[in-house]
Amino acid sequence: MGYAFALVDVFSDRPFGGNQLAVFPDASGMGAQTMQRLAREFNFSETTFVLPPRDPAHSCRVRIFTPVQELPFAGHPTIGTAAVLAGSGPGRRAFTFEQGIGPVPVNVDGETIRLHLPAPPYESTDETPSATTLAAALDLPGDAIVDSWYAGIGLRYCFIRLASPDLVDQARLDRSAWQSSIAGGWSPHLYLFAGDLGDAARVYARLFAPGMGVDEDPATGSAAASLVASLAHRSPRRHGTHRLTITQGVAMGRPSTLHGTAHRENGELTEVIVGGCAVVVGSGTMDIPAEAPPSAG
């Protein structure tokens, strides 16, 4: 059976930047096993599959797969899927995607696409790897680590603030050190960044996520959501709006720009927004054999 797909560069305003994504805009009848095989075949950070919604009030259901596993939520697949669906017909500018973390509203405003997480399921822990452990995993000197913490929305991350953007570029994942000391922790995904964390924060970042089958990710929307939410959560201000601009993917030759916003009232996160551009760069059809039914027993 033939299934149409589109290729999208997400969090970039031009081709060959940002994070690559394959989108199957009509995956009706496709099973999870086939979805996982297709994600492995494309070998992008993620591939998405659009299905009819379970709730007719929603636009569709979107399943997200890395080359090795399904995810409950991810930012660049959400943004890129909206770009493809918005281009499939006039007037399609607002969507609600059913995902593993619940309904995710998405709006298309010109070239900018924003996902909204009302009452986001933010989580964190006081557990933190030591600076020595992190420095060893990143092949950096111990004094390169300024701060670190765990946080997540849908996906968990270990956020590591480094002393300078140059150190972000110098970092190299030591898989042996990572496997022995970090892989089994609260989150194995290392998001390293440097920059200004003021009211309109700007940071330069990289992500290593071998636990998801992603050696390095050029743009990570769920991490942007988690980072801006964690900055708001860690702030002494109980009310207000926190904004963040992230440059990522430069070291990979795929520069990306992500914008995050977190709203906080009475000390509680009320909404997180992640936005950016996306460019559809190609399309095609995959001829997929019928999936064998599961065996009895």
C-alpha positions as CSV (number, residue, x, y, z in Angstrom):
1,M,0.0,0.0,0.0
2,G,1.3,3.5,-0.8
3,Y,1.5,6.1,2.0
4,A,2.3,9.8,1.2
5,F,4.9,11.5,3.2
6,A,6.4,15.0,3.5
7,L,9.9,16.1,4.5
8,V,10.2,19.2,6.7
9,D,13.0,21.3,8.2
10,V,11.7,22.5,11.5
11,F,12.9,25.5,13.5
12,S,14.4,27.1,10.4
13,D,13.1,29.6,7.9
14,R,15.1,28.1,5.0
15,P,15.9,24.6,3.7
16,F,18.7,22.5,5.1
17,G,18.6,24.1,8.5
18,G,16.7,23.1,11.6
19,N,15.6,19.6,12.5
20,Q,14.6,17.1,9.8
21,L,11.2,15.5,10.1
22,A,9.2,13.0,8.0
23,V,5.4,13.4,8.3
24,F,2.8,10.8,7.1
25,P,-0.3,13.0,6.9
26,D,-2.6,10.0,6.6
27,A,-1.4,6.9,8.4
28,S,-4.8,5.3,8.7
29,G,-4.5,1.6,8.8
30,M,-0.8,1.6,9.7
31,G,0.3,-0.3,12.8
32,A,2.8,0.7,15.4
33,Q,5.3,-1.9,14.2
34,T,5.3,-0.4,10.7
35,M,5.6,3.1,12.1
36,Q,8.6,2.2,14.1
37,R,10.2,0.6,11.1
38,L,9.6,3.7,9.0
39,A,11.1,5.9,11.7
40,R,14.2,3.7,11.6
41,E,14.2,3.8,7.8
42,F,14.2,7.6,7.7
43,N,16.5,7.7,10.7
44,F,15.6,11.4,11.5
45,S,15.3,12.4,15.2
46,E,11.6,11.8,14.8
47,T,8.9,10.8,12.3
48,T,5.2,11.5,12.8
49,F,2.1,9.6,11.8
50,V,-1.3,11.4,11.5
51,L,-4.4,9.4,12.4
52,P,-8.1,10.2,12.9
53,P,-8.8,11.7,16.3
54,R,-10.4,9.7,19.1
55,D,-12.3,12.8,20.2
56,P,-14.1,14.5,17.3
57,A,-13.5,17.9,18.9
58,H,-9.8,17.5,18.1
59,S,-8.1,17.8,14.7
60,C,-6.2,14.5,14.6
61,R,-4.1,12.1,16.6
62,V,-0.3,12.4,16.1
63,R,2.0,9.6,17.0
64,I,5.7,10.4,17.3
65,F,8.6,7.9,16.8
66,T,12.3,8.2,17.1
67,P,14.4,5.5,15.4
68,V,14.1,3.3,18.5
69,Q,10.9,4.2,20.4
70,E,7.6,6.1,20.5
71,L,7.4,9.4,22.4
72,P,4.5,10.9,24.3
73,F,5.4,14.4,23.1
74,A,8.0,16.2,21.1
75,G,8.2,19.8,20.0
76,H,9.7,19.8,16.5
77,P,7.5,16.9,15.3
78,T,4.4,18.9,16.5
79,I,5.5,22.1,14.8
80,G,6.5,20.3,11.6
81,T,3.3,18.2,11.4
82,A,1.3,21.5,11.7
83,A,3.3,23.0,8.8
84,V,2.4,20.0,6.6
85,L,-1.3,20.0,7.5
86,A,-1.6,23.8,7.1
87,G,-0.2,23.5,3.6
88,S,-2.7,20.8,2.6
89,G,-5.7,23.1,2.4
90,P,-6.8,26.8,2.7
91,G,-7.8,28.1,6.0
92,R,-6.1,25.4,8.1
93,R,-4.4,27.6,10.7
94,A,-5.4,26.1,14.1
95,F,-5.2,22.5,15.2
96,T,-5.5,20.4,18.3
97,F,-3.3,17.3,18.2
98,E,-4.0,14.3,20.4
99,Q,-0.6,13.2,21.8
100,G,0.6,11.0,24.6
101,I,0.6,14.0,27.1
102,G,-3.0,15.0,26.1
103,P,-4.4,17.5,23.6
104,V,-1.8,20.0,22.2
105,P,-3.2,23.2,20.5
106,V,-1.1,24.5,17.7
107,N,-1.5,27.8,15.8
108,V,0.0,28.9,12.5
109,D,0.6,32.6,12.2
110,G,2.3,33.5,8.9
111,E,5.7,31.8,9.0
112,T,5.6,31.1,12.7
113,I,4.0,28.0,14.2
114,R,3.4,27.8,18.0
115,L,2.4,24.9,20.2
116,H,0.6,25.7,23.4
117,L,0.7,23.6,26.6
118,P,-1.9,24.9,29.0
119,A,-1.3,23.7,32.6
120,P,1.8,21.8,31.4
121,P,2.7,18.5,33.1
122,Y,6.0,19.9,34.5
123,E,8.1,17.6,36.6
124,S,11.5,17.9,38.3
125,T,13.5,16.3,41.0
126,D,16.1,17.4,43.6
127,E,18.4,14.7,42.3
128,T,21.3,16.1,40.3
129,P,24.4,14.5,38.9
130,S,27.7,16.0,40.2
131,A,29.7,18.4,38.2
132,T,32.5,15.9,38.1
133,T,30.2,13.2,36.6
134,L,28.8,15.6,34.0
135,A,32.2,16.9,33.0
136,A,33.5,13.4,32.5
137,A,30.5,12.5,30.3
138,L,31.0,15.6,28.2
139,D,34.8,15.3,28.1
140,L,35.1,18.8,29.7
141,P,37.1,20.2,32.6
142,G,35.2,20.2,35.9
143,D,35.1,24.0,36.1
144,A,33.1,24.1,32.8
145,I,29.9,23.2,34.7
146,V,28.1,26.2,36.1
147,D,24.9,24.6,37.2
148,S,22.7,21.5,36.4
149,W,19.2,20.3,37.1
150,Y,16.6,17.8,36.0
151,A,13.2,18.9,34.5
152,G,10.8,17.8,31.9
153,I,7.4,18.3,30.2
154,G,6.5,15.0,28.5
155,L,10.1,14.2,28.1
156,R,12.7,14.5,30.9
157,Y,16.1,16.3,30.4
158,C,19.3,16.9,32.3
159,F,20.0,20.6,31.8
160,I,23.6,21.6,32.1
161,R,24.7,25.2,32.1
162,L,28.3,25.7,30.9
163,A,30.6,28.7,31.4
164,S,30.7,29.7,27.7
165,P,29.4,28.9,24.2
166,D,32.9,27.8,23.3
167,L,32.6,25.0,25.9
168,V,29.2,24.0,24.4
169,D,31.0,23.5,21.1
170,Q,33.9,21.7,22.7
171,A,31.8,19.1,24.4
172,R,32.0,15.5,23.2
173,L,29.9,12.7,24.6
174,D,32.0,10.1,26.3
175,R,29.6,7.1,25.8
176,S,31.4,4.9,28.4
177,A,31.2,7.6,31.1
178,W,27.6,8.4,30.1
179,Q,26.6,4.7,30.2
180,S,28.1,4.1,33.6
181,S,27.0,7.2,35.5
182,I,24.1,8.9,33.7
183,A,22.2,6.6,31.4
184,G,20.2,5.0,34.3
185,G,19.4,8.3,36.1
186,W,16.2,10.4,36.2
187,S,17.0,11.4,32.6
188,P,19.8,10.3,30.3
189,H,19.3,13.2,27.9
190,L,22.0,15.8,28.2
191,Y,21.0,19.4,27.2
192,L,24.0,21.7,27.5
193,F,23.8,25.4,27.1
194,A,25.4,28.8,27.8
195,G,24.2,32.3,27.7
196,D,22.1,35.0,29.3
197,L,19.3,33.8,31.6
198,G,17.8,37.3,32.2
199,D,14.2,38.3,31.6
200,A,14.6,37.8,27.8
201,A,17.0,34.9,28.0
202,R,19.2,33.9,25.0
203,V,21.2,30.7,25.0
204,Y,23.3,28.6,22.7
205,A,22.6,24.9,23.1
206,R,23.3,21.3,22.1
207,L,21.5,18.0,23.0
208,F,23.0,14.5,23.3
209,A,20.2,11.8,23.5
210,P,21.7,8.4,22.7
211,G,19.1,6.9,24.9
212,M,16.5,7.8,22.2
213,G,18.7,6.7,19.4
214,V,19.7,10.3,18.7
215,D,23.4,11.1,18.9
216,E,22.8,14.8,18.7
217,D,19.6,16.7,18.0
218,P,19.7,20.0,15.9
219,A,16.6,21.5,17.5
220,T,14.6,20.2,20.4
221,G,11.2,21.7,21.1
222,S,10.3,19.6,24.1
223,A,13.6,20.6,25.7
224,A,12.8,24.3,24.9
225,A,9.5,23.9,26.7
226,S,11.1,22.2,29.6
227,L,13.9,24.7,29.9
228,V,11.8,27.8,29.8
229,A,9.4,26.1,32.3
230,S,12.2,25.3,34.6
231,L,13.6,28.8,34.5
232,A,10.2,30.1,35.5
233,H,9.8,27.5,38.2
234,R,13.3,28.3,39.6
235,S,12.7,32.0,39.5
236,P,11.8,33.9,42.8
237,R,9.1,35.7,40.9
238,R,5.7,34.0,41.5
239,H,4.0,35.9,38.7
240,G,5.0,36.9,35.3
241,T,6.2,35.8,31.9
242,H,9.5,34.3,31.1
243,R,10.9,34.3,27.5
244,L,13.7,32.3,26.0
245,T,15.4,32.2,22.6
246,I,17.6,29.2,21.8
247,T,20.1,28.8,19.0
248,Q,20.8,25.1,18.4
249,G,22.2,22.8,15.7
250,V,25.1,25.1,14.7
251,A,27.7,22.5,15.5
252,M,25.9,20.1,13.2
253,G,25.6,22.5,10.3
254,R,21.9,22.8,10.8
255,P,21.3,26.1,12.6
256,S,18.0,26.4,14.4
257,T,16.1,29.1,16.3
258,L,13.5,28.2,18.9
259,H,11.3,30.6,21.0
260,G,9.9,29.6,24.4
261,T,7.5,31.4,26.7
262,A,6.3,30.4,30.2
263,H,3.5,32.1,32.1
264,R,3.4,31.8,35.9
265,E,0.6,32.8,38.3
266,N,0.7,32.4,42.1
267,G,3.8,30.3,41.7
268,E,2.2,27.8,39.3
269,L,2.9,27.3,35.6
270,T,-0.2,28.2,33.7
271,E,1.0,27.9,30.1
272,V,4.1,27.1,28.1
273,I,4.5,28.0,24.4
274,V,7.2,26.9,21.9
275,G,7.4,28.4,18.5
276,G,9.4,28.7,15.3
277,C,9.4,28.4,11.6
278,A,9.2,25.3,9.4
279,V,9.9,24.6,5.7
280,V,8.5,21.7,3.7
281,V,11.3,20.6,1.5
282,G,10.1,17.5,-0.2
283,S,7.4,14.8,-0.6
284,G,7.0,11.3,-1.8
285,T,5.3,7.9,-1.4
286,M,6.4,4.8,0.5
287,D,5.2,1.4,-0.7
288,I,4.6,-0.5,2.5
289,P,3.6,-4.2,2.7
290,A,0.7,-5.1,4.9
291,E,1.6,-5.6,8.5
292,A,1.2,-9.1,9.7
293,P,-1.4,-9.6,12.4
294,P,-0.1,-10.3,15.9
295,S,0.3,-14.0,16.8
296,A,-2.2,-15.6,19.1
297,G,-1.2,-16.3,22.7
